[in-house]
Amino acid sequence: MERYAVVELADEATEALKLERSGEREEALRRLNLSINRNAPYISAQENLKYQARSDRMKSGMTESDRKQSQYDIYQQKRKKEEKEE
């Protein structure tokens, strides 16, 4: 279940970033927070804090560089889990 939680949360975070960028900040927050809460039992406390911080930044609006860094971090997290499985 841990692997599914990581992927599902990363995918939702990616979608939330797209929504935030298009100005749909409230929907982005709703989706990301729902996914964080749903997957919290299956992810590490450190990952939970990272996603919570990302959610908090979305509340006030993200800069383009913050969005890019967030997207890169999400990509790296998914990739790290894929490498562990191989």
Secondary structure, DSSP 8 states (H G I E B T S, - for coil): -HHHHHHHHHHHHHHHHHHHHTT-HHHHHHHHHHHHHHHGGGS-HHHHHHHHHHHHHHHH---HHHHHHHHHHHHHHHHHHHHHH-
